[in-house]
Amino acid sequence: MPTISIRAHGTSATRNQTVVNPATGEIVKLTAFQPPERTATKGWTPNVARRNEQRLQQIHFDGIDGVPAFVTLTMPSQQMSDVSAAMFHGWLKRWLQFMKRHGMLHYYWILEFQASGNPHIHVLVWLDHTPEPLETYKALRSWVGILDKSGVGARVQGQIWESIDVGGELVVDGETVPAHPERVLMYLAKHAARGVAHYQRQIENMPEDWKNRSGRVWGHDRGLPLRAQQDVECDYATFHRFRRLVRRWRLAEARAIKDSVRRRAAIVQARSCLKCPRPDVSPYRGVSAWVPAEVASRLLDAAKTMGGDEREED
């Protein structure tokens, strides 16, 4: 049976893959035999990107205390051949420890690779105070100092600290994003999920040591407030109606975007979110969207009570 999942900021509807238990003859979910892959993997995979997006959709942003900031940490690509994944994650661990000693309450980080092969980390941090310019400089300088001790000549000028002033804008990977922790992480999640084939996630662009075992490519602190996910199993009629309602909601949201270029792209994406080139797969293709929990719940209630054909619209 299909399952509809509702999270704080997102929803998804998927068709459960089932198999017959050879011992009991019971029909069970495939995941009972094939647990999802964990993060000691070869970088970004579809499952890793999906879990990252779903975890971001669970964050209880209103329950997070602190002053948010967006940090990008980089390093020179010329020395990446001598840097293992274990070394890099050790540097990140030490930098996070430094930040905890200086007032960091929570964090969420995402690892990406540039076309040159060197990794950079996006970190959203929440501090227990509003930092002075000297404090932000010391935070970036601490990352450079950690690398210097390992013989890697990073520069402070290559690191970025941006305060998140709600209501304004900031630039993330060259894109202008509304200045709000949720919108920043939403952009990064969409950026990660839109295609593992993106050059920033291709194994070919990773250093040799990383291709076999990259370690985690996203993470957060254990105390980050999360909301529990609600899973509802339904019949196929409800599954199909819910998919169509989510698409309509996405279209309405896209048409409300003021920027004409972004609006056009969002409308195209919304219209095609249920399409698949394989006619045998298309009617059962799952849907995933950043939808507030209260909206997703109303859409699910409507899908349960609506009549009409189960078949998908063309």
Secondary structure by P-SEA (a helix, b strand, c coil): cbbbbbcccbbbbbbbbbbccccccbbbbccccccccccccccccaaaaaaaaaaaaaccccccbbbbbbbbbbbbccccccccaaaaaaaaaaaaaaaaacccccbbbbbbbccccbbbbbbbbbbcccccaaaaaaaaaaaaaaaaaaccccccccbbbbbbccccccccccccccccaaaaaaaaaaaaacccccccccccccccccccccccccccccccbbbbbbbbbbcaaaaaaaaaaaaaaaaaaaaacccaaaaaaaaaaaaaccccccccccccbbbbccccaaaaaaaaaaaaaccccccccc
